Amino acid sequence: MKLQEVLNDLERRFPNEPEYHQAVEEVLGSIEEVYNQHPEFEKANLIERLCIPDRIFSFRVTWIDDKGNVKVNMGYRIQHNNAIGPYKGGMRFHSSVNLSILKFLAFEQTFKNSLTTLPMGGGKGGSDFSPRGKSTAEIMRFCQAFILELWRYIGPDTDVPAGDIGVGGREVAYMYGMYKKLARENTGTFTGKGIEFGGSLIRPEATGYGNIYFLLEMLKTRNIDIKGKICSISGSGNVAQYTAEKLIELGAKVITLSDSDGYIYDPDGIDRKKLDIIMELKNLYRGRIREYAEQHNCKYVAGARPWGEKCDIALPSATQNEIDEDDAKTLIANGCIAVSEGANMPSTPGAIGVFQKAKILYAPGKASNAGGVATSGLEMTQNSMRLNWSREEVDDKLKSIMQNIHAQCVKYGKESGSYVNYVKGANVAGFMKVARAMMAQGIV
């Protein structure tokens, strides 16, 4: 495989999709060596088949706002690869959503799901509709209109969507309610459902908790204790909230949270009581993080990200490409010893290079934030078996999955001098499972 030839061809065929090209380049660059050890992969043109989605659905979503105005948005579902199981991945509702972002997310999801060892393929979907500023009734009507177009192409053994940015338990419930009515079935077609109708305990917490479980495994490799470590988190949604919750529980000190408008910095630490207030602000009132700063005399920096604040551990939990090369250099200069990603591809290639050159602990999102989809897989299992596991059972299974993912990363990513290249380890481990499944199933 000649990496640049593959990338040039993808850029020619799919122009103006920078996030997709970035994700492909990052993976192919780290699997090139192992790929070339398997000439049967090249003979089957495996890499091109793996990079290009199985199918893409795009459709118009028409809905009516509270004033009676007809609104139009675009809807998408990327079914990327189902070699090891049904397509599985979240729905993102945000004004930035486009095909490039969803293709990168679906591509990444394929390897992330492979790493969990659960039988799940990769997919992603969403819309350029933003729930921000919309009433509950408007969000319900949009979700119903979205599923009216998509419901025929998803199902418990075909494609199982979940939540993502802009899609929480409320939106999943509205979409599942409409799907159930149209499909005339009550199955595990969505994950992230309410606990009252098939949801799993720990699912809301799973991505954040899983990230910390992975971080703990990394820290163990250098005999570092999490207690007392100063942690900087970006975002203030589901992932960031439960990342902070687990860190506080373990005795770490959380100093930042953010949203798209700016970030808050609390040098005294965001404790359990403060986090409860932030959760109420974000989850119940759908407020902005600056409102917390205004009400509780906390430093707020508008239009900025928190990576200039001194910390031991950085946990980007907002969106893609939120840490650039300069941010990475600042983190290193300020003594950061570990970066564990809660978001998908939050670090640019330049930033990743800085982290790896400095030999700090760096976990890519496809490994460290796999806890969310892993627990979605556990929800699918519970739905299929028509039972519910306890909180302790699910949490134990989540810990075990994250420990196994870490072990796979070490196995494939260990380099000279005992340094673990977690990017290479995650990519090679995820790739090999999907590749072998595709080869076993023939040219389809």
N, C-alpha and C positions, 0 to 999 in steps of 0.2 A: 504494500500500500504506500503510495506517495501522498503524504498528507496534503501538501499544497495543491496538488492536482484535484483531490477530492473537494477541498474547500473552494477552489476556483470554480469548479463545476456547480457546486451548490449556490454560490453567489451569482453565477450566470443564470441559473434556472429560477432562483428565488431572490431577486434583487430587493433592496430596501427592507431587509429583515435582519438588522444588526444583532439583536438579542439571540435569535436562532443561530446565526453564524458563530457568535461568541461561544454559545453553549457547545456546539458541535466541535469547534476548534479545541476547546478546553478538554473535552473527553478524548478526541482522537489523538491529541498530542501525547496523552499519558498512556494510551493503550497500543500505540503504534508498534512498540517492540514486541509485545506478546502476540499481537495480531499477525505480525510477519513470521512468527514461529509456527503458524498454522496455515500452510498453503491451501488447505481445503476451504478455508474461509474466503480467500481471494477468488478461488475457482467458482464459488457460489455467489460471488459479488455481494458478500454479506454486508459490507460496510454501507454501501449505497442503500440496500434494502432496510438497514437499521436506522439510517439517518432520515429517510423520507417516511412520513406518516402513512399508515394503512389507508386512512381516509380522513377527509375534513368536511364537516358540515358547516355551512354558513347560511344565515337566514335573517330575514327582517322580523323584528319584534315590534308590534304595534299595540300601544296601550293608551289609556285615557287618564289624565291627571285629575286632581280634585276640582279644577276649574272647568272641566269638560273639554280641555284641549287634547287633541290627538297627538301623541308623541311617537317617534320612531327611533329605535336603536338597532344595532347589529348584534346578532347572537352567533356563537360559535361552539363547536365541539370537535376537538382533535382526538381521534382514536389512533394512537401512535403505534402501539405494538401489543399483541395479545399472545405472544409465544408461550408465556408461562401462566396465563390466567386471563380473566375478563379485564377489559380496559378499566383502569381505576385512577381517579384523580379529581381534584376539586374544580369548583366553578368560581371564577373571579368576576365580580361586578365592580368596575372602576373605569373612569373616563379614559384612562391610558390603554385600555385593552385593545389589542390588535392581533393580527395573525402571527406576527413575529414573536410577540411575548408569549402567546399561547403555545406556539410550536416549540419554543425553548423550554417552557414548563413541562410540556408533554414528553419531550425528549429526556429531560432530567428525571421526570417521574418514572420512566421506564426502568432506569438503573436504580433509582431509589427503592422502588417496589421490589426489584430483584434482590437487593441487599437484605430486605426484611426476612427472606426465605419463605414468605407466604406466597400462595399462588395468585399473584395479581400482575396484570399487564399495566401499561402506562397510557394515560390519557389526560386531557385537560380541557376546560371549556370556560365560557363566560360571555360577558357583554360589556360594551362601552357605557352601559347604564351605571350611574353612581347613586347608591342609596343615600348619600350625604344630602341633607336638606329635604329629603322626601318624607311624606307622611307614611304611617304604617299602612294605610289603605292603598296608597300609590305603589308601595313596595309589593304588597300582596297582588295587586292587579298586574304589575310587571312580571312577577315570578310566574303567575298563572299563564300569561301570554307567552312567556319564554318556553315553558314546558309544553304548551299546546303545539309548538313547532317541533320540539325535540323528542317527545315521549316515545315515538315509534322506534327510535334508534338506541334506546337504553333499556336495561333490564338486569336482574340479579345475576344472570350468567353471561351477560353480553358486555355491559358497560355500567359501572357503578359510580356516579358522581358523588361529590362531597362539598364541603365549604372551602373557602379561601378568602382572600382580601375582599371585603364587602359582602361576604356571604357567611353569616353565622347561623345559629340554631333557628332563628326566626325565618330566614330566607329558605333554609333547607326544608323547614316544616311546610311552608307555603308551596314549594315546588313538589315535595313529596305528596302533599294532599291532592294537588292537581293531577299528578301522575297516577295516583291510586284510583282516582275517579275515571280517568281516561282508559287506563289499562285493565281496570276491573280486577285488580289483584292487590294483595297486601303482602309484599315481599321486601327483602333487603336491598331494594334498588338504589336507595340513597344511604350514605352513612353520615354521621353527625346529627342523627335524628334525636328528638326529645326522648328522655328516658321512659316516658309514658307510652311511647309507640315504637319500641324497637331499638332505641339508642343504647349505647354502652356507657357504663360508668367509666370515668377517667378520660373519655374521648375529648371533652373540651380542654382538659389539662395536658393531653398527651404530647403535643409537639414541644411545648415548653419544658415539661418534665423530662421527656426523652432527650432533649438537648443537654440538660444538666446531667443525666445519667451517662451520656456519651462523654461529656466534659470530665466527669469524675474518673472515667476509665483512662482518659488521656493523662490527667494529673497523676494518676497512680504510676504511670510509666516513669515519672520523675520524682516520685515520693513527695508530692506537693499536696498539702491539705487545703481544702476549699474554705475552711473556717477563717473568717477575718479578711478574706480577700476582697478588694474593692472592685466592683463589677459595674461596667457601663453597658446599658441596654438601649437599643433604639426601638422605636415603635411603642404603642400602648394598646394594641389590640390583643386578641386572644393569646397569641404566642408570647408576646412580651410580658403580659400579665402573669402567666403561669410560669414563665422562666423566672420572673422576679419572686413569685411565691415560693418556688422550690429553693431558690438561693437564700431567701430569708430564713426558711425552715432549717437550712443547713449551716446557718451562722455567717453567711457572707454579707457584705455590705453593698447594697444597690444604690447607686448615686444618680442615675439618669433614666429618663423615659422620654419619648418624643412622639410627635405625629407630623403630618405633612406641613404644618405651619412653623414648627420649631421644637426646641427641647427644654425640659426642666432639669436643673442640677441642684441636688440637695447634698451638701457635703456631710451632713449629719447622718445620712442614710434614709432610704425610704423603708420604714418599718411596716409591720403588719397592719397597723391602724391606718397609716397613710396610704398603703396599697388598697385597702378596702374603700377608701374615699375615691381614689382614682378609678377603681373598678366600677363604682356606682356612677361616677361622672361619665365614663366611656360606654358602659353597657346599658345603663338605664336611661340616662339623659342624652346620650349620643353627643356629648360635649367635646370641647377642644382642650388639649393639655394645658394651654395658657390659663384657662379658667381655674385650674388647680393652683397654679403659681400665684395668680391674683388673690385668691382667697386664703392662701396659707403661707404668704410671704416667702416664696421660694424663687430662686433665680430662674428666669426664663430668657432664652435666647431665640429670637424670631428668625425664621428663614435659614436655620443652620442645623447641622447634625452634631451629635454629642462627642465625636471622636477627638476633639481637642482637650477634653477633660482627662486628667491623669487617672489611670486605672490599672489594675493588675490583669483583668480579664475583660475582653470585649465580646458582646453577644448581639450582633446585628440581627434584628428580628422584625424589620419593616418591609423592605422591598429590594428588587434587584439593583445592583451597581450603586449601593449607598456608601461603600467605602472605596475611595479611589487611591491612587498611589501616594498622593500627598498625605491623605488621612492615615494610611498605613505607616508611613514614615513617622508621623506625629505620634501614633500609638507606640511604636517601637522606642522612639526617643523618650517617651514618658514612662517607660518601664513595663509595658504590656508583655505578659508571658504567654498568653493564650487567647486565641480567637475561635469561638465556636458558633457556627452560623445557625440561627433559627429561621431565617428567611431563605428564599431560593435565589442562589447566585448573587448575594449581596456585595461580594467583593469583585472588583474589576481584575482582569488578568495582571495588570501592573501591581495592584495591591497584593495579590497572591504571591507574585514574585518577591516582593519585599518581605512578606512573612516567612517564606521558605528560605530566603537568603539569610535571614536573621536566625533561622533554626528554632523559631518559637513553635509552640503547639498550635496547629491550624487545622480545623475540621471543616470540610466543605459541607454545604447544606444537604446534599444528597445522602450523606451519612448521618450527620448530627441532628437533622430535623426530620428523620424518617419515622420518629415515634408517632407522629400524627397519623400517617397512612398505615403504620403497623397496627395501631389500635382500631383504625377503620376496618382493617382486615379481620381483627378480632370481633368487631361488631358484625361483620358479614357472617362469620362463623356462628355467633350466637343466634343471629336471625335464621340461619339455615337449620340450626338444631332446635329452634323455638325454646330457648332458655336464656337466662341472664346469669352472668358471673358476678361475684361480689367485687367491690372496689379493690380489695386486697388481691384477689385472683388476677384481675386485669393489670394492676400495677406490677405484680410479680412477673407476669408474662411480658409486659413492656420493658422492665429492667433486663430481663433475659435476652430479649430481642436486641436491645441497644448494646448489650455486652457482646453478643454474637457479631453484630455489625462491626464493632470496634476490633474484634479478633480477626475478622476478614480483612479489614483495612491494614492491620499490622502484618498479616500474612503476606499480602501482595504489595505492601508499600514500604517494607523495611529496607533501608539503604545502608551504605557503609557508615561506620561510626555510630550505629544503633539509632540513627535518625529515622523517624517514620514519616514518609511522604503520604499523608492521608488522602490527598487528591488522587494520586496514582493508585493507592490501595483501594479506594472506593470505586474508582472508575473500572479498574481491571476486574475486581470481584463482581461488580454488577454486570459488566459486559460479558464475562465468560459464561455466566449462567444463561443469559438471554441468547448468546451466540450458540451455545450447545443445544438449547431447545429449538432454535430455528433450524439448525442443521439436521436435527433428528426428524423434523417434520417435513423436510423436503423443500423444493422450490415452490412456494405458494405466495 
